Amino acid sequence: MIKIPELEELVGMGRNRPWTGEEESVVRTYYGRVPTQRLASYLNRTLSSVQNKVQRMGLSGEGCE
């Protein structure tokens, strides 16, 4: 796959960008309390990225939609 740094900067996200401890803490604290899409927007992540992270973290329950 060809990487074009200028385009990645415009999008603001790299593919498979590692999660920081701070981001994980936000998910742990707010998942189920605020809509998942809002968490995704705040973290500059896709909805599916946050949903996958929630599953990997073993957080139970339904998120707020």
Rosetta silent file (secondary structure, phi, psi, omega in degrees, C-alpha in Angstrom):
SEQUENCE: MIKIPELEELVGMGRNRPWTGEEESVVRTYYGRVPTQRLASYLNRTLSSVQNKVQRMGLSGEGCE
SCORE:     score description
SCORE:     0.000 S_00000001
   1 L     0.000  135.269  179.753    0.000    0.000    0.000 S_00000001
   2 L   -85.759  130.951  176.502    1.288    3.421   -0.925 S_00000001
   3 L  -102.394  131.938  177.291    1.323    5.969    1.886 S_00000001
   4 L  -119.111   97.456 -174.603    0.844    9.616    1.036 S_00000001
   5 H   -51.296  -38.954 -178.323    1.680   11.619    4.180 S_00000001
   6 H   -62.323  -37.558  179.169   -0.072   14.750    2.956 S_00000001
   7 H   -73.571  -38.152  177.853   -3.356   12.873    2.557 S_00000001
   8 H   -62.179  -37.373  177.955   -3.041   11.140    5.925 S_00000001
   9 H   -66.087  -39.011  178.920   -2.607   14.554    7.542 S_00000001
  10 H   -64.382  -40.729 -179.561   -5.739   15.835    5.799 S_00000001
  11 H   -71.938  -34.818  177.971   -7.790   12.884    6.998 S_00000001
  12 L    86.252    2.023 -179.956   -6.347   13.231   10.485 S_00000001
  13 L  -137.164  138.737  170.767   -6.240    9.502   11.115 S_00000001
  14 L   -99.150  150.152  178.454   -3.728    6.829   10.327 S_00000001
  15 L   -67.976  133.843  179.007   -4.876    3.309    9.691 S_00000001
  16 L    59.598   38.068  177.349   -4.469    1.160   12.791 S_00000001
  17 L   -64.284  127.781 -178.855   -3.341    4.088   14.901 S_00000001
  18 L   -61.053  146.174  177.041   -2.411    2.720   18.348 S_00000001
  19 L   -81.565  137.276  176.315   -4.716    3.555   21.241 S_00000001
  20 L   -88.694  162.171  175.844   -3.222    5.701   23.979 S_00000001
  21 H   -61.273  -34.972  179.321   -3.800    5.080   27.662 S_00000001
  22 H   -65.851  -42.447  178.269   -5.696    8.354   27.813 S_00000001
  23 H   -63.637  -42.814  178.406   -8.051    7.259   25.024 S_00000001
  24 H   -62.000  -38.839  177.791   -8.658    3.922   26.744 S_00000001
  25 H   -63.112  -40.929  177.514   -9.419    5.759   29.967 S_00000001
  26 H   -61.660  -45.074  179.316  -11.993    7.938   28.177 S_00000001
  27 H   -62.100  -47.199 -179.087  -13.667    4.834   26.751 S_00000001
  28 H   -60.233  -39.548 -176.726  -13.640    3.087   30.125 S_00000001
  29 H   -76.506  -40.898 -169.356  -15.099    6.129   31.878 S_00000001
  30 H  -107.229  -11.062  179.376  -17.724    7.231   29.393 S_00000001
  31 E   -62.178  129.415 -178.109  -18.816    4.122   27.475 S_00000001
  32 L    90.835  -11.951  179.920  -22.477    3.545   28.271 S_00000001
  33 L  -106.160  -28.155  176.552  -22.857    7.084   29.608 S_00000001
  34 E  -129.646  156.429  179.544  -22.602    9.018   26.333 S_00000001
  35 E   -56.603  139.335 -178.569  -23.460    7.905   22.797 S_00000001
  36 H   -59.381  -37.860  178.665  -20.759    5.760   21.240 S_00000001
  37 H   -62.568  -36.234  178.634  -20.733    7.944   18.121 S_00000001
  38 H   -67.848  -40.284  174.953  -19.993   10.973   20.294 S_00000001
  39 H   -59.525  -44.984 -179.464  -17.092    9.131   21.930 S_00000001
  40 H   -59.719  -45.003  179.424  -15.796    8.236   18.479 S_00000001
  41 H   -63.078  -45.015 -179.938  -15.977   11.838   17.332 S_00000001
  42 H   -59.787  -40.173 -177.098  -14.274   13.111   20.485 S_00000001
  43 H   -86.493   -1.120 -176.811  -11.466   10.568   20.082 S_00000001
  44 L    56.956   44.964  179.193  -11.169   11.191   16.326 S_00000001
  45 L  -124.975  161.041  174.554  -11.888    7.485   15.756 S_00000001
  46 L   -78.323  159.735  177.732  -14.442    5.677   13.650 S_00000001
  47 H   -58.876  -45.203 -178.444  -17.527    4.233   15.298 S_00000001
  48 H   -64.867  -32.322  177.365  -16.411    0.700   14.427 S_00000001
  49 H   -63.598  -44.357  179.316  -12.972    1.377   15.927 S_00000001
  50 H   -67.385  -42.376  179.467  -14.527    2.368   19.246 S_00000001
  51 H   -61.412  -41.853  177.568  -16.943   -0.572   19.159 S_00000001
  52 H   -65.029  -40.223  179.814  -14.067   -2.985   18.527 S_00000001
  53 H   -64.202  -42.408  178.018  -12.020   -1.424   21.323 S_00000001
  54 H   -57.031  -45.022 -179.634  -14.942   -1.744   23.744 S_00000001
  55 H   -64.216  -45.229  179.441  -15.207   -5.423   22.890 S_00000001
  56 H   -64.569  -31.079  179.290  -11.465   -6.011   23.297 S_00000001
  57 H   -78.574  -10.905  178.920  -11.525   -4.185   26.643 S_00000001
  58 L    73.928   26.063  178.274  -14.312   -6.505   27.807 S_00000001
  59 L   -76.136  128.586 -177.016  -16.676   -3.709   28.681 S_00000001
  60 L   -95.241  167.314  177.057  -20.120   -5.149   29.173 S_00000001
  61 L    90.124  168.918  179.396  -23.514   -3.708   28.499 S_00000001
  62 L   -88.795  142.134  174.043  -24.943   -1.714   25.690 S_00000001
  63 L   -77.082  161.525  173.993  -23.536    1.635   24.759 S_00000001
  64 E   -75.005  129.794  177.664  -25.744    4.671   24.588 S_00000001
  65 L  -112.766    0.000    0.000  -26.852    5.176   21.038 S_00000001
